[in-house]
């Protein structure tokens, strides 16, 4: 049984795992999308999402916390400058994991992890929702657009 085991150790010692996740998080921030195994993608999601949440409020304290975990100055700067501005209104769920199939060499489950707001292809067909179900529940139905009747000119 796996009671009380919250993190996946990924078959590595603690220092190696933390360094690997920090490097993967920096790559994700820099490239906005990376390919990795499903297990590493799930571990990276738990690692990077709290840091993206911290980047929404640009304080010295938050920068130091994120810098202690990421260890790359350029990645921290890009996270607080570019990524935080784009995801400022999102309440969570900053990353998306898409399964890609199995790797040819060892048949490992592969996945692509990406920052949600940076995928223009996936978000292009979805319009921003301004209305919620609650706002339309008790209200009246939206007014139908008036139909224009075109009069046809008959020649006599």
Secondary structure, DSSP 4 states (H G I P E B T S, - for coil): --TT--S--TTS-HHHHHHHHHHHHHHHHHHSEEEEEHHHHHHHHHHHHHHHHHHTS--HHHHHHHHHHH--HHHHHHIIIIIHHHSTT--S--EEEEEEEE-TTT--EEEEEEEGGG-HHHHSSPPPP---HHHHHSSPPPPPPPPPPPPPPPP-
